[in-house]
Amino acid sequence: MSSFFAKANYMKPVYALLAAHDPGRVEVELFHDGPEGAELRQRMDGTAVEVVHEVKGMSNPDLVETIRGRQLDVLVDLNAYSATHRLPIYTVRLARVAVGWFNHYATSGLPGIDVIVGDAQTVDAGEESDYSERVVRLPHSYLSFRVDHPAPEVVPPPCLERGAITFGSLCSQYKITPHVLRAWCRLLQEAPTARLILANRTLGSPDAARYLRGAFAEAGIADERVELRGPAEHLAYLANYDDIDIALDTWPYNGGTTTTEALWQGVPVLCFSGDRWASRTSASLLAESPFRDFLCESEQAMLERAIRLAADPQTATHLAGLRASARSALRQSPVCDAARLAGEMEDLYARLLVSP
Protein backbone atom coordinates (compact mmCIF):
# COMPACT_ATOMS: atom_id res chain seq x y z
CA MET A 1 0.00 0.00 0.00
CA SER A 2 1.27 3.49 -0.89
CA SER A 3 0.17 6.98 -1.87
CA PHE A 4 3.15 7.32 -4.22
CA PHE A 5 2.97 4.52 -6.78
CA ALA A 6 2.55 7.12 -9.53
CA LYS A 7 5.91 8.81 -8.75
CA ALA A 8 8.32 6.85 -10.92
CA ASN A 9 11.51 8.51 -9.69
CA TYR A 10 10.62 8.09 -6.02
CA MET A 11 9.38 4.51 -6.39
CA LYS A 12 12.47 3.11 -8.11
CA PRO A 13 13.14 0.50 -5.38
CA VAL A 14 9.48 -0.55 -5.32
CA TYR A 15 9.22 -0.86 -9.11
CA ALA A 16 12.44 -2.90 -9.12
CA LEU A 17 11.03 -5.32 -6.56
CA LEU A 18 7.64 -5.67 -8.26
CA ALA A 19 9.25 -6.38 -11.62
CA ALA A 20 11.52 -9.03 -10.10
CA HIS A 21 8.98 -10.94 -8.02
CA ASP A 22 8.31 -14.52 -9.10
CA PRO A 23 4.60 -14.83 -10.04
CA GLY A 24 4.88 -18.49 -9.12
CA ARG A 25 5.65 -17.59 -5.51
CA VAL A 26 3.63 -14.41 -4.93
CA GLU A 27 0.49 -12.76 -6.23
CA VAL A 28 0.69 -9.02 -5.63
CA GLU A 29 -2.15 -6.53 -5.23
CA LEU A 30 -1.47 -2.78 -5.03
CA PHE A 31 -3.58 -0.46 -2.90
CA HIS A 32 -2.92 2.80 -4.72
CA ASP A 33 -3.87 5.74 -2.50
CA GLY A 34 -2.83 8.39 -5.02
CA PRO A 35 -3.80 9.94 -8.37
CA GLU A 36 -5.51 7.83 -11.04
CA GLY A 37 -3.11 5.05 -11.94
CA ALA A 38 -3.53 4.25 -15.65
CA GLU A 39 0.22 4.59 -16.28
CA LEU A 40 0.91 2.56 -13.15
CA ARG A 41 -1.23 -0.31 -14.42
CA GLN A 42 0.70 -0.24 -17.70
CA ARG A 43 3.97 -0.42 -15.81
CA MET A 44 2.76 -3.46 -13.92
CA ASP A 45 2.01 -5.48 -17.05
CA GLY A 46 4.12 -8.62 -17.09
CA THR A 47 4.85 -8.48 -13.34
CA ALA A 48 3.46 -10.41 -10.40
CA VAL A 49 0.94 -7.63 -9.81
CA GLU A 50 -2.54 -9.11 -10.20
CA VAL A 51 -4.69 -6.05 -9.56
CA VAL A 52 -4.41 -2.36 -8.69
CA HIS A 53 -7.00 -1.12 -6.21
CA GLU A 54 -7.66 2.63 -6.57
CA VAL A 55 -8.46 3.66 -2.98
CA LYS A 56 -7.86 7.41 -2.95
CA GLY A 57 -10.88 9.15 -1.47
CA MET A 58 -11.98 6.03 0.38
CA SER A 59 -12.66 6.57 4.08
CA ASN A 60 -10.42 4.78 6.57
CA PRO A 61 -13.21 2.41 7.73
CA ASP A 62 -14.03 1.54 4.11
CA LEU A 63 -10.35 1.00 3.33
CA VAL A 64 -10.00 -1.32 6.31
CA GLU A 65 -12.94 -3.40 5.11
CA THR A 66 -11.62 -3.42 1.53
CA ILE A 67 -8.20 -4.70 2.61
CA ARG A 68 -9.64 -7.25 5.01
CA GLY A 69 -12.00 -8.45 2.30
CA ARG A 70 -9.01 -9.49 0.16
CA GLN A 71 -7.93 -11.99 2.89
CA LEU A 72 -4.26 -11.17 2.39
CA ASP A 73 -1.42 -13.23 3.75
CA VAL A 74 0.97 -10.25 3.89
CA LEU A 75 0.30 -6.52 3.71
CA VAL A 76 3.37 -4.41 2.96
CA ASP A 77 3.05 -0.76 3.91
CA LEU A 78 5.35 1.59 1.99
CA ASN A 79 4.25 4.96 3.35
CA ALA A 80 5.26 5.12 6.99
CA TYR A 81 4.38 8.67 8.06
CA SER A 82 4.10 10.04 4.53
CA ALA A 83 0.29 9.78 4.61
CA THR A 84 -0.64 10.59 8.18
CA HIS A 85 -4.38 10.40 7.60
CA ARG A 86 -4.00 6.65 6.98
CA LEU A 87 -2.25 5.86 10.26
CA PRO A 88 -5.49 4.82 12.03
CA ILE A 89 -5.95 1.82 9.72
CA TYR A 90 -2.86 0.26 11.31
CA THR A 91 -4.43 0.19 14.75
CA VAL A 92 -6.26 -2.99 13.70
CA ARG A 93 -5.22 -6.21 12.02
CA LEU A 94 -5.51 -6.03 8.23
CA ALA A 95 -3.74 -9.24 7.13
CA ARG A 96 -2.15 -12.29 8.65
CA VAL A 97 1.14 -10.33 8.78
CA ALA A 98 1.72 -6.59 8.24
CA VAL A 99 5.21 -5.51 7.16
CA GLY A 100 6.83 -2.06 7.00
CA TRP A 101 9.36 -1.63 4.18
CA PHE A 102 10.84 0.99 1.83
CA ASN A 103 9.90 4.33 3.46
CA HIS A 104 10.09 2.94 6.99
CA TYR A 105 13.28 4.14 8.68
CA ALA A 106 12.17 4.15 12.31
CA THR A 107 9.55 2.41 14.38
CA SER A 108 5.98 3.19 13.43
CA GLY A 109 4.72 2.62 16.96
CA LEU A 110 1.59 1.17 15.38
CA PRO A 111 0.10 -2.07 16.74
CA GLY A 112 -1.09 -3.14 13.31
CA ILE A 113 2.43 -3.40 11.84
CA ASP A 114 4.18 -6.58 12.94
CA VAL A 115 7.56 -6.48 11.21
CA ILE A 116 9.96 -3.83 9.93
CA VAL A 117 12.47 -4.85 7.25
CA GLY A 118 16.01 -3.48 7.31
CA ASP A 119 19.56 -4.79 7.16
CA ALA A 120 22.79 -4.87 9.14
CA GLN A 121 23.68 -1.34 8.00
CA THR A 122 20.43 0.27 9.10
CA VAL A 123 19.75 -1.43 12.45
CA ASP A 124 22.69 -2.03 14.77
CA ALA A 125 22.81 -4.99 17.12
CA GLY A 126 20.95 -4.25 20.32
CA GLU A 127 18.63 -1.64 18.83
CA GLU A 128 15.66 -3.99 18.55
CA SER A 129 14.15 -2.61 21.76
CA ASP A 130 13.73 0.76 20.03
CA TYR A 131 11.06 -0.74 17.76
CA SER A 132 7.47 -1.73 18.42
CA GLU A 133 7.79 -4.08 15.43
CA ARG A 134 9.89 -7.20 15.15
CA VAL A 135 13.08 -6.17 13.33
CA VAL A 136 14.12 -8.39 10.42
CA ARG A 137 17.50 -7.82 8.80
CA LEU A 138 17.98 -8.94 5.23
CA PRO A 139 21.42 -10.38 4.41
CA HIS A 140 22.04 -7.53 1.92
CA SER A 141 20.71 -3.99 1.54
CA TYR A 142 16.99 -3.74 2.21
CA LEU A 143 16.78 -1.56 -0.93
CA SER A 144 17.51 -2.19 -4.57
CA PHE A 145 16.68 0.07 -7.47
CA ARG A 146 16.37 0.29 -11.21
CA VAL A 147 15.94 3.41 -13.35
CA ASP A 148 13.34 3.15 -16.09
CA HIS A 149 12.34 6.81 -16.25
CA PRO A 150 14.12 9.36 -18.50
CA ALA A 151 17.51 10.43 -17.14
CA PRO A 152 20.34 12.48 -18.69
CA GLU A 153 23.38 10.71 -20.06
CA VAL A 154 26.38 10.59 -17.74
CA VAL A 155 28.88 13.34 -18.56
CA PRO A 156 32.53 13.78 -17.48
CA PRO A 157 33.03 15.44 -14.08
CA PRO A 158 33.12 19.26 -14.31
CA CYS A 159 36.43 19.42 -12.40
CA LEU A 160 38.21 18.25 -15.56
CA GLU A 161 37.53 21.65 -17.11
CA ARG A 162 37.19 23.82 -14.03
CA GLY A 163 40.33 22.52 -12.34
CA ALA A 164 38.66 22.42 -8.91
CA ILE A 165 36.01 20.34 -7.18
CA THR A 166 32.34 21.30 -7.08
CA PHE A 167 30.39 19.70 -4.26
CA GLY A 168 26.61 19.62 -4.36
CA SER A 169 23.39 18.44 -2.79
CA LEU A 170 19.90 18.03 -4.24
CA CYS A 171 18.45 16.91 -0.90
CA SER A 172 15.25 18.55 0.30
CA GLN A 173 15.79 21.84 2.11
CA TYR A 174 14.29 20.56 5.38
CA LYS A 175 17.14 18.04 5.56
CA ILE A 176 19.74 20.83 5.50
CA THR A 177 19.72 21.46 9.24
CA PRO A 178 21.82 24.19 10.89
CA HIS A 179 24.32 21.50 11.90
CA VAL A 180 24.67 20.30 8.29
CA LEU A 181 25.01 23.87 7.10
CA ARG A 182 27.82 24.57 9.58
CA ALA A 183 29.64 21.45 8.43
CA TRP A 184 29.40 22.52 4.78
CA CYS A 185 30.69 25.97 5.72
CA ARG A 186 33.67 24.34 7.40
CA LEU A 187 34.31 22.28 4.28
CA LEU A 188 34.36 25.38 2.09
CA GLN A 189 36.59 27.18 4.58
CA GLU A 190 39.15 24.37 4.53
CA ALA A 191 38.88 23.65 0.79
CA PRO A 192 39.30 27.22 -0.54
CA THR A 193 39.13 26.28 -4.24
CA ALA A 194 35.93 24.24 -3.92
CA ARG A 195 32.43 25.38 -4.85
CA LEU A 196 29.01 24.21 -3.67
CA ILE A 197 25.77 23.83 -5.64
CA LEU A 198 22.47 23.36 -3.79
CA ALA A 199 19.26 22.67 -5.68
CA ASN A 200 15.84 21.90 -4.30
CA ARG A 201 12.21 22.97 -4.57
CA THR A 202 12.33 25.28 -1.55
CA LEU A 203 15.09 27.38 -3.11
CA GLY A 204 12.50 28.75 -5.50
CA SER A 205 11.65 30.95 -2.51
CA PRO A 206 13.73 34.15 -2.25
CA ASP A 207 13.46 33.96 1.54
CA ALA A 208 14.97 30.46 1.66
CA ALA A 209 17.80 31.50 -0.66
CA ARG A 210 18.42 34.63 1.43
CA TYR A 211 18.66 32.53 4.59
CA LEU A 212 21.28 30.24 3.09
CA ARG A 213 23.32 33.05 1.57
CA GLY A 214 23.32 34.78 4.95
CA ALA A 215 24.62 31.65 6.67
CA PHE A 216 27.46 31.20 4.17
CA ALA A 217 28.36 34.91 4.27
CA GLU A 218 28.49 34.82 8.08
CA ALA A 219 31.01 31.96 7.78
CA GLY A 220 33.14 34.05 5.44
CA ILE A 221 32.28 32.12 2.27
CA ALA A 222 32.33 34.35 -0.82
CA ASP A 223 28.98 34.54 -2.57
CA GLU A 224 30.35 33.33 -5.90
CA ARG A 225 31.45 30.02 -4.34
CA VAL A 226 27.85 28.95 -3.60
CA GLU A 227 25.22 28.51 -6.29
CA LEU A 228 21.57 28.08 -5.32
CA ARG A 229 19.09 26.59 -7.79
CA GLY A 230 15.34 26.20 -7.49
CA PRO A 231 12.88 23.59 -8.77
CA ALA A 232 12.74 22.25 -12.32
CA GLU A 233 11.04 19.52 -14.33
CA HIS A 234 12.55 16.21 -13.26
CA LEU A 235 14.78 15.58 -16.29
CA ALA A 236 16.17 19.12 -16.10
CA TYR A 237 16.52 18.75 -12.34
CA LEU A 238 18.70 15.66 -12.78
CA ALA A 239 20.93 17.66 -15.15
CA ASN A 240 22.14 19.55 -12.06
CA TYR A 241 24.43 16.57 -11.53
CA ASP A 242 26.29 17.48 -14.72
CA ASP A 243 27.74 20.41 -12.75
CA ILE A 244 28.54 18.48 -9.55
CA ASP A 245 31.67 16.39 -8.99
CA ILE A 246 30.82 14.94 -5.57
CA ALA A 247 27.44 14.92 -3.82
CA LEU A 248 27.15 15.61 -0.09
CA ASP A 249 24.61 13.65 1.92
CA THR A 250 22.54 15.17 4.73
CA TRP A 251 22.14 13.92 8.28
CA PRO A 252 20.47 12.90 10.54
CA TYR A 253 18.00 12.49 7.66
CA ASN A 254 19.85 11.03 4.68
CA GLY A 255 18.88 11.28 1.07
CA GLY A 256 17.21 8.24 -0.41
CA THR A 257 15.90 9.09 -3.86
CA THR A 258 18.63 11.72 -4.20
CA THR A 259 21.30 9.17 -3.31
CA THR A 260 20.16 6.70 -5.97
CA GLU A 261 19.82 9.47 -8.56
CA ALA A 262 23.29 10.87 -7.88
CA LEU A 263 24.83 7.41 -8.23
CA TRP A 264 22.92 6.77 -11.48
CA GLN A 265 24.36 10.03 -12.85
CA GLY A 266 27.84 8.81 -11.92
CA VAL A 267 28.22 11.23 -9.01
CA PRO A 268 29.62 9.67 -5.82
CA VAL A 269 27.85 10.53 -2.56
CA LEU A 270 29.95 11.30 0.51
CA CYS A 271 28.11 9.95 3.53
CA PHE A 272 28.65 8.22 6.85
CA SER A 273 26.78 5.68 8.93
CA GLY A 274 25.03 7.69 11.63
CA ASP A 275 23.33 7.03 14.94
CA ARG A 276 19.88 5.98 13.63
CA TRP A 277 18.28 4.30 10.62
CA ALA A 278 17.44 7.61 8.94
CA SER A 279 21.18 8.40 9.08
CA ARG A 280 22.16 5.04 7.56
CA THR A 281 19.99 4.76 4.45
CA SER A 282 22.73 6.04 2.14
CA ALA A 283 25.22 3.75 3.84
CA SER A 284 22.97 0.78 3.05
CA LEU A 285 22.91 1.80 -0.62
CA LEU A 286 26.59 2.69 -0.99
CA ALA A 287 27.90 -0.36 0.84
CA GLU A 288 26.86 -2.63 -2.05
CA SER A 289 27.64 -0.21 -4.89
CA PRO A 290 30.74 0.71 -6.91
CA PHE A 291 30.91 3.90 -4.79
CA ARG A 292 31.42 2.14 -1.44
CA ASP A 293 34.76 3.96 -0.89
CA PHE A 294 32.80 7.18 -0.32
CA LEU A 295 31.09 5.70 2.75
CA CYS A 296 32.87 7.06 5.83
CA GLU A 297 32.93 6.04 9.48
CA SER A 298 31.80 9.34 10.98
CA GLU A 299 30.86 12.93 10.25
CA GLN A 300 34.41 14.02 11.02
CA ALA A 301 35.88 11.37 8.71
CA MET A 302 33.48 12.43 5.94
CA LEU A 303 34.52 16.09 6.21
CA GLU A 304 38.20 15.18 6.27
CA ARG A 305 37.71 12.97 3.21
CA ALA A 306 35.95 15.81 1.36
CA ILE A 307 38.76 18.23 2.16
CA ARG A 308 41.40 15.73 0.97
CA LEU A 309 39.51 15.05 -2.24
CA ALA A 310 39.27 18.77 -2.97
CA ALA A 311 43.04 19.17 -2.49
CA ASP A 312 44.21 16.02 -4.32
CA PRO A 313 45.20 16.63 -7.97
CA GLN A 314 44.37 12.97 -8.74
CA THR A 315 40.72 13.34 -7.77
CA ALA A 316 39.63 14.52 -11.22
CA THR A 317 41.11 11.45 -12.92
CA HIS A 318 39.56 9.15 -10.32
CA LEU A 319 36.12 10.71 -10.72
CA ALA A 320 36.35 10.56 -14.51
CA GLY A 321 37.00 6.83 -14.33
CA LEU A 322 34.12 6.27 -11.94
CA ARG A 323 31.68 8.17 -14.15
CA ALA A 324 32.73 6.43 -17.33
CA SER A 325 31.81 3.02 -15.88
CA ALA A 326 29.13 4.08 -13.39
CA ARG A 327 25.98 2.69 -14.96
CA SER A 328 27.42 -0.58 -16.20
CA ALA A 329 29.06 -1.14 -12.82
CA LEU A 330 25.84 -0.29 -10.97
CA ARG A 331 23.78 -2.68 -13.09
CA GLN A 332 26.14 -5.50 -12.11
CA SER A 333 26.33 -4.56 -8.43
CA PRO A 334 24.25 -5.97 -5.55
CA VAL A 335 22.45 -2.66 -5.02
CA CYS A 336 20.78 -3.05 -8.42
CA ASP A 337 20.20 -6.81 -8.08
CA ALA A 338 16.43 -6.67 -7.69
CA ALA A 339 16.06 -10.38 -8.38
CA ARG A 340 18.15 -11.17 -5.32
CA LEU A 341 16.11 -8.79 -3.16
CA ALA A 342 12.84 -10.24 -4.49
CA GLY A 343 13.98 -13.75 -3.58
CA GLU A 344 14.96 -12.63 -0.08
CA MET A 345 11.62 -10.89 0.44
CA GLU A 346 9.68 -13.92 -0.84
CA ASP A 347 11.62 -16.16 1.55
CA LEU A 348 10.87 -13.72 4.37
CA TYR A 349 7.14 -13.72 3.64
CA ALA A 350 7.12 -17.51 3.69
CA ARG A 351 8.92 -17.58 7.06
CA LEU A 352 6.62 -14.96 8.57
CA LEU A 353 3.52 -16.95 7.67
CA VAL A 354 4.94 -19.93 9.55
CA SER A 355 6.31 -17.88 12.48
CA PRO A 356 4.96 -14.28 12.51
C-alpha positions as CSV (number, residue, x, y, z in Angstrom):
1,M,0.0,0.0,0.0
2,S,1.3,3.5,-0.9
3,S,0.2,7.0,-1.9
4,F,3.1,7.3,-4.2
5,F,3.0,4.5,-6.8
6,A,2.6,7.1,-9.5
7,K,5.9,8.8,-8.7
8,A,8.3,6.9,-10.9
9,N,11.5,8.5,-9.7
10,Y,10.6,8.1,-6.0
11,M,9.4,4.5,-6.4
12,K,12.5,3.1,-8.1
13,P,13.1,0.5,-5.4
14,V,9.5,-0.6,-5.3
15,Y,9.2,-0.9,-9.1
16,A,12.4,-2.9,-9.1
17,L,11.0,-5.3,-6.6
18,L,7.6,-5.7,-8.3
19,A,9.3,-6.4,-11.6
20,A,11.5,-9.0,-10.1
21,H,9.0,-10.9,-8.0
22,D,8.3,-14.5,-9.1
23,P,4.6,-14.8,-10.0
24,G,4.9,-18.5,-9.1
25,R,5.6,-17.6,-5.5
26,V,3.6,-14.4,-4.9
27,E,0.5,-12.8,-6.2
28,V,0.7,-9.0,-5.6
29,E,-2.1,-6.5,-5.2
30,L,-1.5,-2.8,-5.0
31,F,-3.6,-0.5,-2.9
32,H,-2.9,2.8,-4.7
33,D,-3.9,5.7,-2.5
34,G,-2.8,8.4,-5.0
35,P,-3.8,9.9,-8.4
36,E,-5.5,7.8,-11.0
37,G,-3.1,5.0,-11.9
38,A,-3.5,4.2,-15.6
39,E,0.2,4.6,-16.3
40,L,0.9,2.6,-13.2
41,R,-1.2,-0.3,-14.4
42,Q,0.7,-0.2,-17.7
43,R,4.0,-0.4,-15.8
44,M,2.8,-3.5,-13.9
45,D,2.0,-5.5,-17.0
46,G,4.1,-8.6,-17.1
47,T,4.8,-8.5,-13.3
48,A,3.5,-10.4,-10.4
49,V,0.9,-7.6,-9.8
50,E,-2.5,-9.1,-10.2
51,V,-4.7,-6.1,-9.6
52,V,-4.4,-2.4,-8.7
53,H,-7.0,-1.1,-6.2
54,E,-7.7,2.6,-6.6
55,V,-8.5,3.7,-3.0
56,K,-7.9,7.4,-2.9
57,G,-10.9,9.1,-1.5
58,M,-12.0,6.0,0.4
59,S,-12.7,6.6,4.1
60,N,-10.4,4.8,6.6
61,P,-13.2,2.4,7.7
62,D,-14.0,1.5,4.1
63,L,-10.4,1.0,3.3
64,V,-10.0,-1.3,6.3
65,E,-12.9,-3.4,5.1
66,T,-11.6,-3.4,1.5
67,I,-8.2,-4.7,2.6
68,R,-9.6,-7.3,5.0
69,G,-12.0,-8.4,2.3
70,R,-9.0,-9.5,0.2
71,Q,-7.9,-12.0,2.9
72,L,-4.3,-11.2,2.4
73,D,-1.4,-13.2,3.7
74,V,1.0,-10.3,3.9
75,L,0.3,-6.5,3.7
76,V,3.4,-4.4,3.0
77,D,3.0,-0.8,3.9
78,L,5.4,1.6,2.0
79,N,4.2,5.0,3.4
80,A,5.3,5.1,7.0
81,Y,4.4,8.7,8.1
82,S,4.1,10.0,4.5
83,A,0.3,9.8,4.6
84,T,-0.6,10.6,8.2
85,H,-4.4,10.4,7.6
86,R,-4.0,6.6,7.0
87,L,-2.2,5.9,10.3
88,P,-5.5,4.8,12.0
89,I,-5.9,1.8,9.7
90,Y,-2.9,0.3,11.3
91,T,-4.4,0.2,14.8
92,V,-6.3,-3.0,13.7
93,R,-5.2,-6.2,12.0
94,L,-5.5,-6.0,8.2
95,A,-3.7,-9.2,7.1
96,R,-2.2,-12.3,8.7
97,V,1.1,-10.3,8.8
98,A,1.7,-6.6,8.2
99,V,5.2,-5.5,7.2
100,G,6.8,-2.1,7.0
101,W,9.4,-1.6,4.2
102,F,10.8,1.0,1.8
103,N,9.9,4.3,3.5
104,H,10.1,2.9,7.0
105,Y,13.3,4.1,8.7
106,A,12.2,4.1,12.3
107,T,9.6,2.4,14.4
108,S,6.0,3.2,13.4
109,G,4.7,2.6,17.0
110,L,1.6,1.2,15.4
111,P,0.1,-2.1,16.7
112,G,-1.1,-3.1,13.3
113,I,2.4,-3.4,11.8
114,D,4.2,-6.6,12.9
115,V,7.6,-6.5,11.2
116,I,10.0,-3.8,9.9
117,V,12.5,-4.9,7.3
118,G,16.0,-3.5,7.3
119,D,19.6,-4.8,7.2
120,A,22.8,-4.9,9.1
121,Q,23.7,-1.3,8.0
122,T,20.4,0.3,9.1
123,V,19.7,-1.4,12.5
124,D,22.7,-2.0,14.8
125,A,22.8,-5.0,17.1
126,G,20.9,-4.2,20.3
127,E,18.6,-1.6,18.8
128,E,15.7,-4.0,18.6
129,S,14.1,-2.6,21.8
130,D,13.7,0.8,20.0
131,Y,11.1,-0.7,17.8
132,S,7.5,-1.7,18.4
133,E,7.8,-4.1,15.4
134,R,9.9,-7.2,15.2
135,V,13.1,-6.2,13.3
136,V,14.1,-8.4,10.4
137,R,17.5,-7.8,8.8
138,L,18.0,-8.9,5.2
139,P,21.4,-10.4,4.4
140,H,22.0,-7.5,1.9
141,S,20.7,-4.0,1.5
142,Y,17.0,-3.7,2.2
143,L,16.8,-1.6,-0.9
144,S,17.5,-2.2,-4.6
145,F,16.7,0.1,-7.5
146,R,16.4,0.3,-11.2
147,V,15.9,3.4,-13.4
148,D,13.3,3.2,-16.1
149,H,12.3,6.8,-16.2
150,P,14.1,9.4,-18.5
151,A,17.5,10.4,-17.1
152,P,20.3,12.5,-18.7
153,E,23.4,10.7,-20.1
154,V,26.4,10.6,-17.7
155,V,28.9,13.3,-18.6
156,P,32.5,13.8,-17.5
157,P,33.0,15.4,-14.1
158,P,33.1,19.3,-14.3
159,C,36.4,19.4,-12.4
160,L,38.2,18.2,-15.6
161,E,37.5,21.6,-17.1
162,R,37.2,23.8,-14.0
163,G,40.3,22.5,-12.3
164,A,38.7,22.4,-8.9
165,I,36.0,20.3,-7.2
166,T,32.3,21.3,-7.1
167,F,30.4,19.7,-4.3
168,G,26.6,19.6,-4.4
169,S,23.4,18.4,-2.8
170,L,19.9,18.0,-4.2
171,C,18.4,16.9,-0.9
172,S,15.2,18.6,0.3
173,Q,15.8,21.8,2.1
174,Y,14.3,20.6,5.4
175,K,17.1,18.0,5.6
176,I,19.7,20.8,5.5
177,T,19.7,21.5,9.2
178,P,21.8,24.2,10.9
179,H,24.3,21.5,11.9
180,V,24.7,20.3,8.3
181,L,25.0,23.9,7.1
182,R,27.8,24.6,9.6
183,A,29.6,21.4,8.4
184,W,29.4,22.5,4.8
185,C,30.7,26.0,5.7
186,R,33.7,24.3,7.4
187,L,34.3,22.3,4.3
188,L,34.4,25.4,2.1
189,Q,36.6,27.2,4.6
190,E,39.1,24.4,4.5
191,A,38.9,23.7,0.8
192,P,39.3,27.2,-0.5
193,T,39.1,26.3,-4.2
194,A,35.9,24.2,-3.9
195,R,32.4,25.4,-4.8
196,L,29.0,24.2,-3.7
197,I,25.8,23.8,-5.6
198,L,22.5,23.4,-3.8
199,A,19.3,22.7,-5.7
200,N,15.8,21.9,-4.3
201,R,12.2,23.0,-4.6
202,T,12.3,25.3,-1.5
203,L,15.1,27.4,-3.1
204,G,12.5,28.7,-5.5
205,S,11.6,31.0,-2.5
206,P,13.7,34.1,-2.3
207,D,13.5,34.0,1.5
208,A,15.0,30.5,1.7
209,A,17.8,31.5,-0.7
210,R,18.4,34.6,1.4
211,Y,18.7,32.5,4.6
212,L,21.3,30.2,3.1
213,R,23.3,33.0,1.6
214,G,23.3,34.8,4.9
215,A,24.6,31.7,6.7
216,F,27.5,31.2,4.2
217,A,28.4,34.9,4.3
218,E,28.5,34.8,8.1
219,A,31.0,32.0,7.8
220,G,33.1,34.0,5.4
221,I,32.3,32.1,2.3
222,A,32.3,34.4,-0.8
223,D,29.0,34.5,-2.6
224,E,30.4,33.3,-5.9
225,R,31.4,30.0,-4.3
226,V,27.8,29.0,-3.6
227,E,25.2,28.5,-6.3
228,L,21.6,28.1,-5.3
229,R,19.1,26.6,-7.8
230,G,15.3,26.2,-7.5
231,P,12.9,23.6,-8.8
232,A,12.7,22.3,-12.3
233,E,11.0,19.5,-14.3
234,H,12.5,16.2,-13.3
235,L,14.8,15.6,-16.3
236,A,16.2,19.1,-16.1
237,Y,16.5,18.8,-12.3
238,L,18.7,15.7,-12.8
239,A,20.9,17.7,-15.1
240,N,22.1,19.5,-12.1
241,Y,24.4,16.6,-11.5
242,D,26.3,17.5,-14.7
243,D,27.7,20.4,-12.8
244,I,28.5,18.5,-9.6
245,D,31.7,16.4,-9.0
246,I,30.8,14.9,-5.6
247,A,27.4,14.9,-3.8
248,L,27.1,15.6,-0.1
249,D,24.6,13.7,1.9
250,T,22.5,15.2,4.7
251,W,22.1,13.9,8.3
252,P,20.5,12.9,10.5
253,Y,18.0,12.5,7.7
254,N,19.9,11.0,4.7
255,G,18.9,11.3,1.1
256,G,17.2,8.2,-0.4
257,T,15.9,9.1,-3.9
258,T,18.6,11.7,-4.2
259,T,21.3,9.2,-3.3
260,T,20.2,6.7,-6.0
261,E,19.8,9.5,-8.6
262,A,23.3,10.9,-7.9
263,L,24.8,7.4,-8.2
264,W,22.9,6.8,-11.5
265,Q,24.4,10.0,-12.9
266,G,27.8,8.8,-11.9
267,V,28.2,11.2,-9.0
268,P,29.6,9.7,-5.8
269,V,27.9,10.5,-2.6
270,L,30.0,11.3,0.5
271,C,28.1,10.0,3.5
272,F,28.6,8.2,6.8
273,S,26.8,5.7,8.9
274,G,25.0,7.7,11.6
275,D,23.3,7.0,14.9
276,R,19.9,6.0,13.6
277,W,18.3,4.3,10.6
278,A,17.4,7.6,8.9
279,S,21.2,8.4,9.1
280,R,22.2,5.0,7.6
281,T,20.0,4.8,4.4
282,S,22.7,6.0,2.1
283,A,25.2,3.7,3.8
284,S,23.0,0.8,3.0
285,L,22.9,1.8,-0.6
286,L,26.6,2.7,-1.0
287,A,27.9,-0.4,0.8
288,E,26.9,-2.6,-2.1
289,S,27.6,-0.2,-4.9
290,P,30.7,0.7,-6.9
291,F,30.9,3.9,-4.8
292,R,31.4,2.1,-1.4
293,D,34.8,4.0,-0.9
294,F,32.8,7.2,-0.3
295,L,31.1,5.7,2.7
296,C,32.9,7.1,5.8
297,E,32.9,6.0,9.5
298,S,31.8,9.3,11.0
299,E,30.9,12.9,10.3
300,Q,34.4,14.0,11.0
301,A,35.9,11.4,8.7
302,M,33.5,12.4,5.9
303,L,34.5,16.1,6.2
304,E,38.2,15.2,6.3
305,R,37.7,13.0,3.2
306,A,35.9,15.8,1.4
307,I,38.8,18.2,2.2
308,R,41.4,15.7,1.0
309,L,39.5,15.0,-2.2
310,A,39.3,18.8,-3.0
311,A,43.0,19.2,-2.5
312,D,44.2,16.0,-4.3
313,P,45.2,16.6,-8.0
314,Q,44.4,13.0,-8.7
315,T,40.7,13.3,-7.8
316,A,39.6,14.5,-11.2
317,T,41.1,11.4,-12.9
318,H,39.6,9.2,-10.3
319,L,36.1,10.7,-10.7
320,A,36.3,10.6,-14.5
321,G,37.0,6.8,-14.3
322,L,34.1,6.3,-11.9
323,R,31.7,8.2,-14.2
324,A,32.7,6.4,-17.3
325,S,31.8,3.0,-15.9
326,A,29.1,4.1,-13.4
327,R,26.0,2.7,-15.0
328,S,27.4,-0.6,-16.2
329,A,29.1,-1.1,-12.8
330,L,25.8,-0.3,-11.0
331,R,23.8,-2.7,-13.1
332,Q,26.1,-5.5,-12.1
333,S,26.3,-4.6,-8.4
334,P,24.3,-6.0,-5.6
335,V,22.4,-2.7,-5.0
336,C,20.8,-3.1,-8.4
337,D,20.2,-6.8,-8.1
338,A,16.4,-6.7,-7.7
339,A,16.1,-10.4,-8.4
340,R,18.2,-11.2,-5.3
341,L,16.1,-8.8,-3.2
342,A,12.8,-10.2,-4.5
343,G,14.0,-13.7,-3.6
344,E,15.0,-12.6,-0.1
345,M,11.6,-10.9,0.4
346,E,9.7,-13.9,-0.8
347,D,11.6,-16.2,1.6
348,L,10.9,-13.7,4.4
349,Y,7.1,-13.7,3.6
350,A,7.1,-17.5,3.7
351,R,8.9,-17.6,7.1
352,L,6.6,-15.0,8.6
353,L,3.5,-16.9,7.7
354,V,4.9,-19.9,9.6
355,S,6.3,-17.9,12.5
356,P,5.0,-14.3,12.5
